[in-house]
Amino acid sequence: VSTQSTWGHFLSVYFFSLPQHKCIDSNMRYAGMGEEEKQVLKRERASVENEIDQKLLSYTKVDPSNGSDPEMGMMPHHALERDIEQLLESLSKVNDTLCCMEGESKTERQQNDQHRDRLVGYKTDYRKAKENLKHQFEKAELLRNCRKDVQDFKDMNGGTLLAQERNSIVKMQEVANSILGTAASTRERLSAQRSVFGNIMDNTSTLINKFPVVNNIIGKIHRKRRRDMIVLSIVVAFCLFAVWLYWK
Protein backbone atom coordinates (compact mmCIF):
# COMPACT_ATOMS: atom_id res chain seq x y z
CA VAL A 1 0.00 0.00 0.00
CA SER A 2 1.32 3.47 -0.90
CA THR A 3 2.10 6.20 1.61
CA GLN A 4 -1.07 8.01 0.61
CA SER A 5 -3.13 4.88 1.24
CA THR A 6 -1.45 4.38 4.60
CA TRP A 7 -2.27 7.97 5.57
CA GLY A 8 -5.86 7.47 4.46
CA HIS A 9 -6.13 4.26 6.46
CA PHE A 10 -4.76 6.09 9.52
CA LEU A 11 -7.34 8.82 9.11
CA SER A 12 -10.15 6.30 8.71
CA VAL A 13 -9.17 4.48 11.89
CA TYR A 14 -8.75 7.75 13.74
CA PHE A 15 -12.10 9.12 12.65
CA PHE A 16 -13.89 5.87 13.34
CA SER A 17 -12.50 5.80 16.88
CA LEU A 18 -13.86 9.26 17.72
CA PRO A 19 -16.86 9.51 20.11
CA GLN A 20 -20.18 8.90 18.43
CA HIS A 21 -21.79 12.13 19.64
CA LYS A 22 -19.79 14.08 17.07
CA CYS A 23 -21.91 12.47 14.31
CA ILE A 24 -25.14 13.65 15.89
CA ASP A 25 -25.19 17.33 15.03
CA SER A 26 -25.02 17.74 11.23
CA ASN A 27 -23.76 21.29 11.51
CA MET A 28 -20.70 20.32 13.56
CA ARG A 29 -19.60 17.14 11.73
CA TYR A 30 -15.85 17.32 11.52
CA ALA A 31 -15.99 21.02 10.89
CA GLY A 32 -12.24 21.25 11.47
CA MET A 33 -11.46 18.74 8.72
CA GLY A 34 -10.84 20.12 5.26
CA GLU A 35 -11.74 18.86 1.85
CA GLU A 36 -8.25 17.48 1.36
CA GLU A 37 -8.62 14.92 4.16
CA LYS A 38 -11.98 13.86 2.74
CA GLN A 39 -10.46 13.32 -0.70
CA VAL A 40 -7.66 11.26 0.87
CA LEU A 41 -10.26 9.01 2.47
CA LYS A 42 -12.16 8.68 -0.80
CA ARG A 43 -9.00 7.65 -2.62
CA GLU A 44 -8.28 5.22 0.19
CA ARG A 45 -11.79 3.79 -0.20
CA ALA A 46 -11.35 3.36 -3.95
CA SER A 47 -7.98 1.71 -3.40
CA VAL A 48 -9.40 -0.71 -0.83
CA GLU A 49 -12.34 -1.60 -3.06
CA ASN A 50 -10.01 -2.26 -5.98
CA GLU A 51 -7.84 -4.49 -3.81
CA ILE A 52 -10.91 -6.35 -2.54
CA ASP A 53 -11.95 -7.01 -6.15
CA GLN A 54 -8.54 -8.47 -6.93
CA LYS A 55 -8.46 -10.58 -3.77
CA LEU A 56 -11.97 -11.94 -4.37
CA LEU A 57 -11.04 -12.82 -7.94
CA SER A 58 -7.97 -14.69 -6.72
CA TYR A 59 -10.02 -16.33 -3.99
CA THR A 60 -12.51 -17.72 -6.50
CA LYS A 61 -9.59 -19.30 -8.42
CA VAL A 62 -8.20 -21.19 -5.44
CA ASP A 63 -7.36 -24.77 -6.40
CA PRO A 64 -8.66 -27.23 -3.76
CA SER A 65 -5.89 -29.68 -4.64
CA ASN A 66 -3.19 -27.42 -3.17
CA GLY A 67 -5.08 -24.51 -1.62
CA SER A 68 -3.49 -21.83 -3.80
CA ASP A 69 -4.31 -19.77 -6.85
CA PRO A 70 -3.19 -21.80 -9.87
CA GLU A 71 -2.09 -18.59 -11.64
CA MET A 72 -0.39 -16.98 -8.65
CA GLY A 73 0.80 -20.25 -7.18
CA MET A 74 2.09 -18.62 -4.02
CA MET A 75 -0.70 -17.42 -1.70
CA PRO A 76 -2.56 -20.03 0.43
CA HIS A 77 -6.29 -19.58 0.76
CA HIS A 78 -6.04 -18.90 4.50
CA ALA A 79 -3.86 -15.88 3.82
CA LEU A 80 -6.34 -14.68 1.21
CA GLU A 81 -9.21 -15.03 3.66
CA ARG A 82 -7.30 -13.07 6.30
CA ASP A 83 -6.47 -10.29 3.82
CA ILE A 84 -10.04 -10.07 2.52
CA GLU A 85 -11.49 -9.88 6.02
CA GLN A 86 -9.02 -7.14 7.00
CA LEU A 87 -9.82 -5.19 3.83
CA LEU A 88 -13.57 -5.49 4.45
CA GLU A 89 -13.10 -4.20 7.98
CA SER A 90 -10.98 -1.29 6.75
CA LEU A 91 -13.54 -0.42 4.07
CA SER A 92 -16.32 -0.48 6.63
CA LYS A 93 -14.41 1.96 8.85
CA VAL A 94 -13.65 4.28 5.92
CA ASN A 95 -17.32 4.28 4.89
CA ASP A 96 -18.42 5.08 8.45
CA THR A 97 -15.92 7.90 8.68
CA LEU A 98 -16.99 9.44 5.37
CA CYS A 99 -20.62 9.06 6.39
CA CYS A 100 -19.92 11.17 9.46
CA MET A 101 -18.01 13.71 7.33
CA GLU A 102 -20.57 14.04 4.54
CA GLY A 103 -21.99 17.51 3.96
CA GLU A 104 -25.31 18.78 2.70
CA SER A 105 -24.66 17.58 -0.86
CA LYS A 106 -27.21 15.02 -2.03
CA THR A 107 -24.74 13.62 -4.55
CA GLU A 108 -22.21 12.93 -1.80
CA ARG A 109 -24.81 11.14 0.30
CA GLN A 110 -25.83 9.01 -2.70
CA GLN A 111 -22.20 8.11 -3.36
CA ASN A 112 -21.75 7.04 0.26
CA ASP A 113 -24.91 4.93 0.07
CA GLN A 114 -23.62 3.27 -3.11
CA HIS A 115 -20.31 2.44 -1.47
CA ARG A 116 -22.09 1.00 1.58
CA ASP A 117 -24.20 -1.17 -0.75
CA ARG A 118 -21.01 -2.23 -2.50
CA LEU A 119 -19.55 -3.25 0.85
CA VAL A 120 -22.63 -5.38 1.55
CA GLY A 121 -22.18 -7.00 -1.87
CA TYR A 122 -18.51 -7.72 -1.12
CA LYS A 123 -19.43 -9.43 2.14
CA THR A 124 -22.13 -11.50 0.43
CA ASP A 125 -19.81 -12.57 -2.39
CA TYR A 126 -17.06 -13.42 0.07
CA ARG A 127 -19.40 -15.53 2.21
CA LYS A 128 -20.69 -17.46 -0.82
CA ALA A 129 -17.19 -17.99 -2.20
CA LYS A 130 -15.98 -19.20 1.19
CA GLU A 131 -18.81 -21.72 1.52
CA ASN A 132 -18.25 -22.95 -2.03
CA LEU A 133 -14.52 -23.34 -1.44
CA LYS A 134 -15.21 -25.23 1.78
CA HIS A 135 -17.38 -27.71 -0.10
CA GLN A 136 -14.70 -28.10 -2.78
CA PHE A 137 -12.04 -28.78 -0.15
CA GLU A 138 -14.26 -31.37 1.53
CA LYS A 139 -14.88 -33.06 -1.82
CA ALA A 140 -11.16 -33.02 -2.70
CA GLU A 141 -10.26 -34.39 0.75
CA LEU A 142 -12.80 -37.20 0.38
CA LEU A 143 -11.41 -38.07 -3.06
CA ARG A 144 -7.84 -38.09 -1.72
CA ASN A 145 -8.86 -40.37 1.15
CA CYS A 146 -10.58 -42.78 -1.25
CA ARG A 147 -7.53 -42.90 -3.49
CA LYS A 148 -5.28 -43.44 -0.48
CA ASP A 149 -7.46 -46.30 0.78
CA VAL A 150 -7.44 -47.94 -2.65
CA GLN A 151 -3.67 -47.58 -2.93
CA ASP A 152 -3.17 -48.97 0.60
CA PHE A 153 -5.39 -51.90 -0.25
CA LYS A 154 -3.39 -52.56 -3.41
CA ASP A 155 -0.10 -52.29 -1.51
CA MET A 156 -1.28 -54.65 1.23
CA ASN A 157 -3.07 -57.24 -0.90
CA GLY A 158 -1.50 -56.77 -4.30
CA GLY A 159 1.10 -59.53 -3.82
CA THR A 160 -1.45 -61.98 -2.39
CA LEU A 161 -3.95 -61.35 -5.17
CA LEU A 162 -1.25 -61.72 -7.80
CA ALA A 163 -0.12 -65.03 -6.31
CA GLN A 164 -3.70 -66.29 -6.23
CA GLU A 165 -4.23 -65.31 -9.86
CA ARG A 166 -0.99 -67.03 -10.84
CA ASN A 167 -1.97 -70.25 -9.00
CA SER A 168 -5.40 -70.20 -10.65
CA ILE A 169 -3.81 -69.85 -14.10
CA VAL A 170 -1.40 -72.72 -13.40
CA LYS A 171 -4.25 -74.97 -12.24
CA MET A 172 -6.31 -74.11 -15.32
CA GLN A 173 -3.34 -74.95 -17.53
CA GLU A 174 -2.92 -78.30 -15.78
CA VAL A 175 -6.61 -79.14 -16.22
CA ALA A 176 -6.46 -78.13 -19.89
CA ASN A 177 -3.36 -80.29 -20.45
CA SER A 178 -5.05 -83.24 -18.77
CA ILE A 179 -8.15 -82.87 -20.95
CA LEU A 180 -6.04 -82.59 -24.09
CA GLY A 181 -4.06 -85.70 -23.10
CA THR A 182 -7.26 -87.69 -22.50
CA ALA A 183 -8.65 -86.57 -25.86
CA ALA A 184 -5.45 -87.61 -27.64
CA SER A 185 -5.43 -91.06 -26.03
CA THR A 186 -9.14 -91.54 -26.87
CA ARG A 187 -8.44 -90.61 -30.46
CA GLU A 188 -5.63 -93.14 -30.62
CA ARG A 189 -7.86 -95.91 -29.20
CA LEU A 190 -10.65 -95.07 -31.67
CA SER A 191 -8.18 -95.16 -34.52
CA ALA A 192 -6.94 -98.59 -33.34
CA GLN A 193 -10.52 -99.93 -33.07
CA ARG A 194 -11.31 -98.63 -36.55
CA SER A 195 -8.30 -100.42 -37.91
CA VAL A 196 -9.38 -103.67 -36.17
CA PHE A 197 -12.93 -103.45 -37.54
CA GLY A 198 -11.56 -102.70 -40.98
CA ASN A 199 -9.38 -105.80 -40.84
CA ILE A 200 -12.34 -107.93 -39.71
CA MET A 201 -14.49 -106.71 -42.60
CA ASP A 202 -11.69 -107.36 -45.05
CA ASN A 203 -11.17 -110.85 -43.69
CA THR A 204 -14.90 -111.56 -43.85
CA SER A 205 -15.14 -110.38 -47.45
CA THR A 206 -12.14 -112.49 -48.38
CA LEU A 207 -13.65 -115.55 -46.70
CA ILE A 208 -16.96 -115.09 -48.51
CA ASN A 209 -15.26 -114.71 -51.84
CA LYS A 210 -13.21 -117.85 -51.26
CA PHE A 211 -16.17 -120.04 -50.26
CA PRO A 212 -19.19 -119.42 -52.57
CA VAL A 213 -21.05 -122.37 -51.03
CA VAL A 214 -20.99 -120.77 -47.63
CA ASN A 215 -22.28 -117.55 -49.19
CA ASN A 216 -25.18 -119.45 -50.80
CA ILE A 217 -26.07 -121.13 -47.52
CA ILE A 218 -26.06 -117.80 -45.73
CA GLY A 219 -28.30 -116.34 -48.44
CA LYS A 220 -30.78 -119.21 -48.09
CA ILE A 221 -30.85 -118.73 -44.33
CA HIS A 222 -31.67 -115.04 -44.75
CA ARG A 223 -34.44 -115.81 -47.26
CA LYS A 224 -35.98 -118.45 -44.99
CA ARG A 225 -35.91 -116.01 -42.09
CA ARG A 226 -37.73 -113.38 -44.12
CA ARG A 227 -40.35 -115.94 -45.20
CA ASP A 228 -40.89 -117.06 -41.61
CA MET A 229 -41.34 -113.47 -40.55
CA ILE A 230 -43.98 -112.91 -43.24
CA VAL A 231 -45.90 -116.04 -42.22
CA LEU A 232 -45.72 -115.10 -38.56
CA SER A 233 -47.01 -111.61 -39.34
CA ILE A 234 -49.99 -113.03 -41.27
CA VAL A 235 -50.87 -115.42 -38.42
CA VAL A 236 -50.73 -112.64 -35.85
CA ALA A 237 -52.90 -110.36 -38.00
CA PHE A 238 -55.49 -113.15 -38.45
CA CYS A 239 -55.61 -113.80 -34.71
CA LEU A 240 -56.10 -110.10 -33.96
CA PHE A 241 -58.91 -109.93 -36.55
CA ALA A 242 -60.58 -112.96 -35.02
CA VAL A 243 -60.40 -111.46 -31.55
CA TRP A 244 -61.87 -108.24 -32.86
CA LEU A 245 -64.77 -110.07 -34.47
CA TYR A 246 -65.41 -112.03 -31.27
CA TRP A 247 -65.62 -108.96 -29.07
CA LYS A 248 -67.70 -107.11 -31.60
C-alpha positions, 0 to 999 in steps of 0.5 A: 500500500502506498504512503497516501493509502497508509495515511488514508487508512490512519485517518479512517481508523482515527475518525472511526474511533472518535466519540459517536456524539460528534456524528449527531449534530449535522452542523458540527460534523468534523468542521475542522477537517478540510476537503483534502482529508476527505479526498484522501479518504475517498482515494483510500476507499477506492484503493481498498475496493479495488484491492478487494476485487482483486483478492476476491477474484484470486479467492474464486480461483483457489485450487482445492488440490493445493489450496493456492491460486493456480495462476499466482501459485504462491498465496494459500487460501487462509492468507487470502481469507485473512487479507479479505477480512481485513480489507472489508473491515478497513472499508467499513471503517472508511465508509463510516468515517466518510458518512460522518463527514458528509456535507449537505450535498445530495450527490455525496450522500448518494455516493456514500450509500452506493459504497455502503451497498457495494460493501454489503455485496462484497461481504455477500460474495465473500461468504458465498465464495468461502462456503463454495470453497469449503465444499470443494475442499471437503470433496477433494479431501474425500477423493484423496482419502478414497484414493489413499485407501485404494492404494493402501489396499493394493499395496497390502493385498497386491502380492497376495492377489497376484499369487492367487491369480498365478496359481489359478492360471497354473491350475487351469493350464494343468486341467487343460493339459489333462483334458487334451491328453485324454482326448489324444489317447481316446483318439488313438484308441478309436483309430486302433478300433477302426483299424481292427474293424476294418481288418475284420471286414476285409477278412470276412469279405475275403472268406466269402469270396473264397467259399461261394457255397458258404455264401449261398447257404447264408443267403438261403438262411436269410431268405428263410428267415424273411419268409418265416417273418412274413408267415408269422405276421400273417398269423398274428394279424389273423388272430387279432382280426378274429379277436376283434370279431369275437368282441364285436 
